[in-house]
Amino acid sequence: MATKATPAKKAPAAPAPRVAAAKKAASSNGKADTAKAAQAADIDAPVRPVDRNQPLVQPILNQQKNAPAPLQKYGTVAQRLPIGLSEQVRQESVTMLNQLLADTITLRDMYKKHHWQVVGPTFYQLHLLYDKHYEEQSELVDTIAERIQILGGVAIAMAADVAELTSIPRPPKDREEAPVQVSRLLEAHQIMLKNCHDFAKRADDSGDDGTNDLVVSDVMRANEMQVWFVSEHVVNTPLAKAD
Ligand SMILES: [Fe+2]
């Protein structure tokens, strides 16, 4: 266990600068721990202008520690851009798109996990294919998230929040055989595609043509294509000699 550093001696007030005082305190007893503590205290100390006649060119840090209320709560469609859609329609689309976003982020990350962990005779094929699909899913993530913002919503973003929302089962941390990897990916694609059919229909019914187009033209088409490329790897065909 690391020894807890002793706090730095309090630096004298003006005219001696804080940094110099902290360094002096550290060097007077010669202990490395004290020097580290002095440096840490200096980094976290409030910044004040040394010369009142000079502008302070210091960024205002740590504002997240005393943040005001958020600009917009997740789950609302507070912003109304002039795109000809009612709040009710935008709210419904944002809810659907956040589900699609959480699932796409999860599938994207599953592709990267499998890109790293794949093993066996098809290593090179799958290693490259998984990364290609990862990049394509990354583009979809951005497209979906930006559509949510256009509709006035708040896009889900962070891993912990995504994990709570996604409908794709969590894979183990362990390394798995290639056919098991493929099966997990196909299961995830199918969950996404079922949602795509449902969401596209609902967006069409409500008159949100932009969301309908995104779900069909971007998300559905890309996922169907990836299903084809991945599925063919688990068809049991002879490798060297015809049956
Ligand atoms: Fe890589």
py3Dmol code that shows the C-alpha trace and the ligand (Angstrom):
import py3Dmol

protein = """\
ATOM      1  CA  MET A   1       0.000   0.000   0.000  1.00  0.00           C
ATOM      2  CA  ALA A   2       1.314   3.424  -0.882  1.00  0.00           C
ATOM      3  CA  THR A   3       2.284   5.719   1.959  1.00  0.00           C
ATOM      4  CA  LYS A   4      -0.062   8.651   2.241  1.00  0.00           C
ATOM      5  CA  ALA A   5       1.779  11.841   1.388  1.00  0.00           C
ATOM      6  CA  THR A   6       2.042  14.417   4.146  1.00  0.00           C
ATOM      7  CA  PRO A   7       0.479  17.761   3.259  1.00  0.00           C
ATOM      8  CA  ALA A   8       2.789  20.547   2.200  1.00  0.00           C
ATOM      9  CA  LYS A   9       3.688  23.238   4.669  1.00  0.00           C
ATOM     10  CA  LYS A  10       1.545  26.272   4.129  1.00  0.00           C
ATOM     11  CA  ALA A  11       3.348  28.680   1.843  1.00  0.00           C
ATOM     12  CA  PRO A  12       3.886  32.200   3.140  1.00  0.00           C
ATOM     13  CA  ALA A  13       1.643  34.926   1.796  1.00  0.00           C
ATOM     14  CA  ALA A  14       2.844  37.564  -0.640  1.00  0.00           C
ATOM     15  CA  PRO A  15       5.358  38.559  -1.792  1.00  0.00           C
ATOM     16  CA  ALA A  16       6.757  34.982  -2.116  1.00  0.00           C
ATOM     17  CA  PRO A  17       4.995  33.085  -5.008  1.00  0.00           C
ATOM     18  CA  ARG A  18       3.191  29.890  -3.967  1.00  0.00           C
ATOM     19  CA  VAL A  19       5.234  27.587  -6.171  1.00  0.00           C
ATOM     20  CA  ALA A  20       8.534  28.830  -4.798  1.00  0.00           C
ATOM     21  CA  ALA A  21       7.271  28.500  -1.229  1.00  0.00           C
ATOM     22  CA  ALA A  22       6.092  24.955  -1.816  1.00  0.00           C
ATOM     23  CA  LYS A  23       9.404  23.992  -3.381  1.00  0.00           C
ATOM     24  CA  LYS A  24      11.266  25.559  -0.483  1.00  0.00           C
ATOM     25  CA  ALA A  25       9.123  23.622   1.980  1.00  0.00           C
ATOM     26  CA  ALA A  26       9.843  20.417   0.121  1.00  0.00           C
ATOM     27  CA  SER A  27      13.597  20.952  -0.142  1.00  0.00           C
ATOM     28  CA  SER A  28      13.977  21.969   3.502  1.00  0.00           C
ATOM     29  CA  ASN A  29      13.247  18.458   4.772  1.00  0.00           C
ATOM     30  CA  GLY A  30      14.492  16.714   1.626  1.00  0.00           C
ATOM     31  CA  LYS A  31      11.648  14.206   1.410  1.00  0.00           C
ATOM     32  CA  ALA A  32      10.389  13.236  -2.045  1.00  0.00           C
ATOM     33  CA  ASP A  33       6.877  12.641  -0.678  1.00  0.00           C
ATOM     34  CA  THR A  34       6.713  16.179   0.621  1.00  0.00           C
ATOM     35  CA  ALA A  35       7.810  17.543  -2.737  1.00  0.00           C
ATOM     36  CA  LYS A  36       5.073  15.535  -4.463  1.00  0.00           C
ATOM     37  CA  ALA A  37       2.488  16.761  -1.982  1.00  0.00           C
ATOM     38  CA  ALA A  38       3.641  20.351  -2.489  1.00  0.00           C
ATOM     39  CA  GLN A  39       3.291  19.957  -6.221  1.00  0.00           C
ATOM     40  CA  ALA A  40      -0.169  18.405  -5.893  1.00  0.00           C
ATOM     41  CA  ALA A  41      -1.276  21.210  -3.566  1.00  0.00           C
ATOM     42  CA  ASP A  42      -0.094  23.756  -6.085  1.00  0.00           C
ATOM     43  CA  ILE A  43      -1.947  22.076  -8.968  1.00  0.00           C
ATOM     44  CA  ASP A  44      -5.243  22.048  -7.041  1.00  0.00           C
ATOM     45  CA  ALA A  45      -4.898  25.510  -5.517  1.00  0.00           C
ATOM     46  CA  PRO A  46      -7.186  28.307  -6.765  1.00  0.00           C
ATOM     47  CA  VAL A  47      -5.452  30.395  -9.388  1.00  0.00           C
ATOM     48  CA  ARG A  48      -5.123  34.108  -8.684  1.00  0.00           C
ATOM     49  CA  PRO A  49      -3.567  36.765 -10.907  1.00  0.00           C
ATOM     50  CA  VAL A  50      -0.019  37.586  -9.839  1.00  0.00           C
ATOM     51  CA  ASP A  51      -0.165  41.044 -11.335  1.00  0.00           C
ATOM     52  CA  ARG A  52      -3.545  42.808 -11.331  1.00  0.00           C
ATOM     53  CA  ASN A  53      -2.452  44.880 -14.325  1.00  0.00           C
ATOM     54  CA  GLN A  54      -2.038  41.769 -16.471  1.00  0.00           C
ATOM     55  CA  PRO A  55      -4.944  39.696 -17.844  1.00  0.00           C
ATOM     56  CA  LEU A  56      -5.300  36.203 -16.319  1.00  0.00           C
ATOM     57  CA  VAL A  57      -4.749  33.670 -19.096  1.00  0.00           C
ATOM     58  CA  GLN A  58      -5.743  30.718 -16.970  1.00  0.00           C
ATOM     59  CA  PRO A  59      -8.716  28.505 -17.968  1.00  0.00           C
ATOM     60  CA  ILE A  60     -11.437  28.293 -15.319  1.00  0.00           C
ATOM     61  CA  LEU A  61     -11.069  24.684 -14.203  1.00  0.00           C
ATOM     62  CA  ASN A  62     -13.155  22.180 -12.199  1.00  0.00           C
ATOM     63  CA  GLN A  63     -16.474  23.842 -12.986  1.00  0.00           C
ATOM     64  CA  GLN A  64     -18.087  20.398 -13.117  1.00  0.00           C
ATOM     65  CA  LYS A  65     -17.660  20.146  -9.336  1.00  0.00           C
ATOM     66  CA  ASN A  66     -20.251  22.873  -8.736  1.00  0.00           C
ATOM     67  CA  ALA A  67     -22.314  22.533 -11.899  1.00  0.00           C
ATOM     68  CA  PRO A  68     -25.666  24.285 -12.228  1.00  0.00           C
ATOM     69  CA  ALA A  69     -28.793  22.414 -13.399  1.00  0.00           C
ATOM     70  CA  PRO A  70     -28.264  20.676 -16.782  1.00  0.00           C
ATOM     71  CA  LEU A  71     -29.222  22.556 -19.907  1.00  0.00           C
ATOM     72  CA  GLN A  72     -31.588  19.746 -20.830  1.00  0.00           C
ATOM     73  CA  LYS A  73     -32.672  16.578 -19.049  1.00  0.00           C
ATOM     74  CA  TYR A  74     -32.224  13.231 -20.788  1.00  0.00           C
ATOM     75  CA  GLY A  75     -35.566  11.929 -22.093  1.00  0.00           C
ATOM     76  CA  THR A  76     -36.962  15.338 -23.002  1.00  0.00           C
ATOM     77  CA  VAL A  77     -37.265  17.097 -26.360  1.00  0.00           C
ATOM     78  CA  ALA A  78     -36.758  20.583 -25.003  1.00  0.00           C
ATOM     79  CA  GLN A  79     -35.261  22.127 -28.121  1.00  0.00           C
ATOM     80  CA  ARG A  80     -37.627  22.819 -31.035  1.00  0.00           C
ATOM     81  CA  LEU A  81     -35.811  23.345 -34.310  1.00  0.00           C
ATOM     82  CA  PRO A  82     -37.995  24.470 -37.229  1.00  0.00           C
ATOM     83  CA  ILE A  83     -38.262  21.058 -38.925  1.00  0.00           C
ATOM     84  CA  GLY A  84     -42.045  20.770 -39.174  1.00  0.00           C
ATOM     85  CA  LEU A  85     -42.559  18.002 -36.580  1.00  0.00           C
ATOM     86  CA  SER A  86     -44.699  18.222 -33.432  1.00  0.00           C
ATOM     87  CA  GLU A  87     -43.282  17.625 -29.956  1.00  0.00           C
ATOM     88  CA  GLN A  88     -45.213  14.366 -29.625  1.00  0.00           C
ATOM     89  CA  VAL A  89     -43.790  12.997 -32.872  1.00  0.00           C
ATOM     90  CA  ARG A  90     -40.253  14.089 -31.987  1.00  0.00           C
ATOM     91  CA  GLN A  91     -40.532  12.580 -28.507  1.00  0.00           C
ATOM     92  CA  GLU A  92     -41.609   9.216 -29.894  1.00  0.00           C
ATOM     93  CA  SER A  93     -38.808   9.205 -32.468  1.00  0.00           C
ATOM     94  CA  VAL A  94     -36.172  10.220 -29.922  1.00  0.00           C
ATOM     95  CA  THR A  95     -37.197   7.365 -27.617  1.00  0.00           C
ATOM     96  CA  MET A  96     -36.914   4.864 -30.484  1.00  0.00           C
ATOM     97  CA  LEU A  97     -33.636   6.296 -31.723  1.00  0.00           C
ATOM     98  CA  ASN A  98     -32.032   6.209 -28.282  1.00  0.00           C
ATOM     99  CA  GLN A  99     -32.868   2.483 -28.108  1.00  0.00           C
ATOM    100  CA  LEU A 100     -31.324   2.032 -31.537  1.00  0.00           C
ATOM    101  CA  LEU A 101     -28.315   4.095 -30.478  1.00  0.00           C
ATOM    102  CA  ALA A 102     -27.683   2.064 -27.305  1.00  0.00           C
ATOM    103  CA  ASP A 103     -27.923  -1.171 -29.307  1.00  0.00           C
ATOM    104  CA  THR A 104     -25.645   0.146 -32.068  1.00  0.00           C
ATOM    105  CA  ILE A 105     -22.993   1.272 -29.576  1.00  0.00           C
ATOM    106  CA  THR A 106     -23.160  -2.167 -27.949  1.00  0.00           C
ATOM    107  CA  LEU A 107     -22.869  -4.000 -31.269  1.00  0.00           C
ATOM    108  CA  ARG A 108     -20.026  -1.710 -32.349  1.00  0.00           C
ATOM    109  CA  ASP A 109     -18.114  -2.514 -29.164  1.00  0.00           C
ATOM    110  CA  MET A 110     -18.823  -6.233 -29.513  1.00  0.00           C
ATOM    111  CA  TYR A 111     -17.186  -6.103 -32.935  1.00  0.00           C
ATOM    112  CA  LYS A 112     -14.042  -4.542 -31.440  1.00  0.00           C
ATOM    113  CA  LYS A 113     -13.960  -7.103 -28.611  1.00  0.00           C
ATOM    114  CA  HIS A 114     -14.107  -9.909 -31.169  1.00  0.00           C
ATOM    115  CA  HIS A 115     -11.583  -8.166 -33.442  1.00  0.00           C
ATOM    116  CA  TRP A 116      -9.062  -8.354 -30.592  1.00  0.00           C
ATOM    117  CA  GLN A 117      -9.932 -11.768 -29.214  1.00  0.00           C
ATOM    118  CA  VAL A 118     -10.576 -13.862 -32.353  1.00  0.00           C
ATOM    119  CA  VAL A 119      -8.431 -16.999 -32.740  1.00  0.00           C
ATOM    120  CA  GLY A 120      -8.134 -19.940 -35.130  1.00  0.00           C
ATOM    121  CA  PRO A 121      -7.724 -20.704 -38.853  1.00  0.00           C
ATOM    122  CA  THR A 122     -10.058 -17.836 -39.835  1.00  0.00           C
ATOM    123  CA  PHE A 123      -8.193 -15.333 -37.686  1.00  0.00           C
ATOM    124  CA  TYR A 124      -7.083 -13.010 -40.484  1.00  0.00           C
ATOM    125  CA  GLN A 125     -10.449 -12.981 -42.262  1.00  0.00           C
ATOM    126  CA  LEU A 126     -12.454 -12.306 -39.148  1.00  0.00           C
ATOM    127  CA  HIS A 127      -9.937  -9.931 -37.591  1.00  0.00           C
ATOM    128  CA  LEU A 128     -10.234  -7.642 -40.634  1.00  0.00           C
ATOM    129  CA  LEU A 129     -13.969  -8.137 -41.175  1.00  0.00           C
ATOM    130  CA  TYR A 130     -14.807  -7.382 -37.541  1.00  0.00           C
ATOM    131  CA  ASP A 131     -12.872  -4.124 -37.696  1.00  0.00           C
ATOM    132  CA  LYS A 132     -14.584  -3.105 -40.958  1.00  0.00           C
ATOM    133  CA  HIS A 133     -17.960  -3.671 -39.349  1.00  0.00           C
ATOM    134  CA  TYR A 134     -16.820  -1.804 -36.236  1.00  0.00           C
ATOM    135  CA  GLU A 135     -16.044   1.257 -38.370  1.00  0.00           C
ATOM    136  CA  GLU A 136     -19.396   1.018 -40.162  1.00  0.00           C
ATOM    137  CA  GLN A 137     -21.267   0.736 -36.849  1.00  0.00           C
ATOM    138  CA  SER A 138     -19.309   3.748 -35.556  1.00  0.00           C
ATOM    139  CA  GLU A 139     -20.627   5.816 -38.455  1.00  0.00           C
ATOM    140  CA  LEU A 140     -24.164   4.674 -37.659  1.00  0.00           C
ATOM    141  CA  VAL A 141     -23.682   5.679 -34.017  1.00  0.00           C
ATOM    142  CA  ASP A 142     -22.902   9.228 -35.090  1.00  0.00           C
ATOM    143  CA  THR A 143     -25.749   9.364 -37.616  1.00  0.00           C
ATOM    144  CA  ILE A 144     -28.323   8.158 -35.061  1.00  0.00           C
ATOM    145  CA  ALA A 145     -27.045  10.425 -32.275  1.00  0.00           C
ATOM    146  CA  GLU A 146     -27.113  13.497 -34.503  1.00  0.00           C
ATOM    147  CA  ARG A 147     -30.672  12.687 -35.629  1.00  0.00           C
ATOM    148  CA  ILE A 148     -31.679  12.620 -31.943  1.00  0.00           C
ATOM    149  CA  GLN A 149     -30.181  16.079 -31.451  1.00  0.00           C
ATOM    150  CA  ILE A 150     -31.884  17.400 -34.613  1.00  0.00           C
ATOM    151  CA  LEU A 151     -35.207  16.208 -33.186  1.00  0.00           C
ATOM    152  CA  GLY A 152     -34.512  18.188 -29.999  1.00  0.00           C
ATOM    153  CA  GLY A 153     -33.636  15.232 -27.804  1.00  0.00           C
ATOM    154  CA  VAL A 154     -30.569  14.180 -25.835  1.00  0.00           C
ATOM    155  CA  ALA A 155     -28.485  11.326 -27.246  1.00  0.00           C
ATOM    156  CA  ILE A 156     -27.385   8.616 -24.819  1.00  0.00           C
ATOM    157  CA  ALA A 157     -23.602   8.394 -24.844  1.00  0.00           C
ATOM    158  CA  MET A 158     -21.711   6.889 -21.925  1.00  0.00           C
ATOM    159  CA  ALA A 159     -20.998   3.156 -21.537  1.00  0.00           C
ATOM    160  CA  ALA A 160     -22.758   2.750 -18.178  1.00  0.00           C
ATOM    161  CA  ASP A 161     -25.942   4.402 -19.491  1.00  0.00           C
ATOM    162  CA  VAL A 162     -25.774   2.394 -22.706  1.00  0.00           C
ATOM    163  CA  ALA A 163     -25.428  -0.837 -20.703  1.00  0.00           C
ATOM    164  CA  GLU A 164     -28.638  -0.037 -18.818  1.00  0.00           C
ATOM    165  CA  LEU A 165     -30.635   0.664 -21.965  1.00  0.00           C
ATOM    166  CA  THR A 166     -29.423  -1.833 -24.547  1.00  0.00           C
ATOM    167  CA  SER A 167     -31.527  -4.852 -25.455  1.00  0.00           C
ATOM    168  CA  ILE A 168     -28.470  -6.836 -26.608  1.00  0.00           C
ATOM    169  CA  PRO A 169     -27.344  -9.515 -24.089  1.00  0.00           C
ATOM    170  CA  ARG A 170     -24.012  -8.839 -22.395  1.00  0.00           C
ATOM    171  CA  PRO A 171     -21.222 -11.131 -23.669  1.00  0.00           C
ATOM    172  CA  PRO A 172     -18.704 -12.537 -21.174  1.00  0.00           C
ATOM    173  CA  LYS A 173     -15.341 -10.854 -20.687  1.00  0.00           C
ATOM    174  CA  ASP A 174     -13.714 -14.156 -21.668  1.00  0.00           C
ATOM    175  CA  ARG A 175     -12.188 -15.073 -25.006  1.00  0.00           C
ATOM    176  CA  GLU A 176     -14.539 -17.291 -27.033  1.00  0.00           C
ATOM    177  CA  GLU A 177     -14.311 -19.542 -30.086  1.00  0.00           C
ATOM    178  CA  ALA A 178     -14.878 -17.872 -33.446  1.00  0.00           C
ATOM    179  CA  PRO A 179     -18.221 -19.625 -34.167  1.00  0.00           C
ATOM    180  CA  VAL A 180     -19.523 -18.471 -30.768  1.00  0.00           C
ATOM    181  CA  GLN A 181     -18.419 -14.920 -31.531  1.00  0.00           C
ATOM    182  CA  VAL A 182     -20.263 -15.072 -34.843  1.00  0.00           C
ATOM    183  CA  SER A 183     -23.404 -16.421 -33.182  1.00  0.00           C
ATOM    184  CA  ARG A 184     -23.393 -13.593 -30.642  1.00  0.00           C
ATOM    185  CA  LEU A 185     -23.019 -11.011 -33.397  1.00  0.00           C
ATOM    186  CA  LEU A 186     -25.853 -12.521 -35.447  1.00  0.00           C
ATOM    187  CA  GLU A 187     -28.124 -12.543 -32.393  1.00  0.00           C
ATOM    188  CA  ALA A 188     -27.348  -8.846 -31.806  1.00  0.00           C
ATOM    189  CA  HIS A 189     -27.958  -7.980 -35.469  1.00  0.00           C
ATOM    190  CA  GLN A 190     -31.309  -9.749 -35.408  1.00  0.00           C
ATOM    191  CA  ILE A 191     -32.434  -7.856 -32.291  1.00  0.00           C
ATOM    192  CA  MET A 192     -31.469  -4.597 -33.989  1.00  0.00           C
ATOM    193  CA  LEU A 193     -33.167  -5.480 -37.253  1.00  0.00           C
ATOM    194  CA  LYS A 194     -36.428  -6.477 -35.551  1.00  0.00           C
ATOM    195  CA  ASN A 195     -36.393  -3.090 -33.822  1.00  0.00           C
ATOM    196  CA  CYS A 196     -35.617  -1.390 -37.147  1.00  0.00           C
ATOM    197  CA  HIS A 197     -38.752  -2.864 -38.769  1.00  0.00           C
ATOM    198  CA  ASP A 198     -40.877  -1.761 -35.813  1.00  0.00           C
ATOM    199  CA  PHE A 199     -39.344   1.723 -35.548  1.00  0.00           C
ATOM    200  CA  ALA A 200     -39.469   2.386 -39.312  1.00  0.00           C
ATOM    201  CA  LYS A 201     -43.178   1.575 -39.372  1.00  0.00           C
ATOM    202  CA  ARG A 202     -43.890   3.797 -36.376  1.00  0.00           C
ATOM    203  CA  ALA A 203     -41.870   6.700 -37.803  1.00  0.00           C
ATOM    204  CA  ASP A 204     -43.726   6.322 -41.094  1.00  0.00           C
ATOM    205  CA  ASP A 205     -47.112   6.316 -39.326  1.00  0.00           C
ATOM    206  CA  SER A 206     -46.257   9.466 -37.352  1.00  0.00           C
ATOM    207  CA  GLY A 207     -44.951  11.355 -40.397  1.00  0.00           C
ATOM    208  CA  ASP A 208     -41.276  11.509 -39.326  1.00  0.00           C
ATOM    209  CA  ASP A 209     -39.900  10.709 -42.777  1.00  0.00           C
ATOM    210  CA  GLY A 210     -36.321  11.613 -41.869  1.00  0.00           C
ATOM    211  CA  THR A 211     -36.225   9.055 -39.056  1.00  0.00           C
ATOM    212  CA  ASN A 212     -37.942   6.453 -41.241  1.00  0.00           C
ATOM    213  CA  ASP A 213     -35.320   7.011 -43.940  1.00  0.00           C
ATOM    214  CA  LEU A 214     -32.431   6.816 -41.476  1.00  0.00           C
ATOM    215  CA  VAL A 215     -33.723   3.582 -39.949  1.00  0.00           C
ATOM    216  CA  VAL A 216     -34.327   1.902 -43.331  1.00  0.00           C
ATOM    217  CA  SER A 217     -31.620   3.337 -45.593  1.00  0.00           C
ATOM    218  CA  ASP A 218     -28.772   3.551 -43.084  1.00  0.00           C
ATOM    219  CA  VAL A 219     -29.275   1.251 -40.106  1.00  0.00           C
ATOM    220  CA  MET A 220     -31.323  -1.563 -41.637  1.00  0.00           C
ATOM    221  CA  ARG A 221     -29.387  -1.813 -44.893  1.00  0.00           C
ATOM    222  CA  ALA A 222     -25.988  -1.785 -43.183  1.00  0.00           C
ATOM    223  CA  ASN A 223     -27.014  -4.386 -40.617  1.00  0.00           C
ATOM    224  CA  GLU A 224     -28.501  -6.709 -43.236  1.00  0.00           C
ATOM    225  CA  MET A 225     -25.283  -6.523 -45.261  1.00  0.00           C
ATOM    226  CA  GLN A 226     -23.176  -7.286 -42.179  1.00  0.00           C
ATOM    227  CA  VAL A 227     -25.407 -10.241 -41.309  1.00  0.00           C
ATOM    228  CA  TRP A 228     -24.662 -11.713 -44.728  1.00  0.00           C
ATOM    229  CA  PHE A 229     -20.894 -11.318 -44.428  1.00  0.00           C
ATOM    230  CA  VAL A 230     -20.765 -12.738 -40.908  1.00  0.00           C
ATOM    231  CA  SER A 231     -23.281 -15.570 -41.424  1.00  0.00           C
ATOM    232  CA  GLU A 232     -21.335 -17.202 -44.241  1.00  0.00           C
ATOM    233  CA  HIS A 233     -18.490 -17.915 -41.809  1.00  0.00           C
ATOM    234  CA  VAL A 234     -20.513 -20.477 -39.893  1.00  0.00           C
ATOM    235  CA  VAL A 235     -21.703 -22.512 -42.901  1.00  0.00           C
ATOM    236  CA  ASN A 236     -20.035 -25.896 -42.573  1.00  0.00           C
ATOM    237  CA  THR A 237     -18.340 -26.455 -45.940  1.00  0.00           C
ATOM    238  CA  PRO A 238     -15.207 -28.488 -46.817  1.00  0.00           C
ATOM    239  CA  LEU A 239     -11.980 -26.511 -46.634  1.00  0.00           C
ATOM    240  CA  ALA A 240      -9.667 -28.693 -48.741  1.00  0.00           C
ATOM    241  CA  LYS A 241     -11.543 -31.718 -50.162  1.00  0.00           C
ATOM    242  CA  ALA A 242     -15.071 -31.807 -51.513  1.00  0.00           C
ATOM    243  CA  ASP A 243     -17.451 -34.197 -49.733  1.00  0.00           C
TER     244      ASP A 243
END
"""
ligand_1 = """\
1
LIG
Fe -6.999 -3.332 -34.644
"""
view = py3Dmol.view(width=600, height=400)
view.addModel(protein, "pdb")
view.setStyle({"model": 0}, {"cartoon": {"style": "trace"}})
view.addModel(ligand_1, "xyz")
view.setStyle({"model": 1}, {"stick": {}})
view.zoomTo()
view.show()
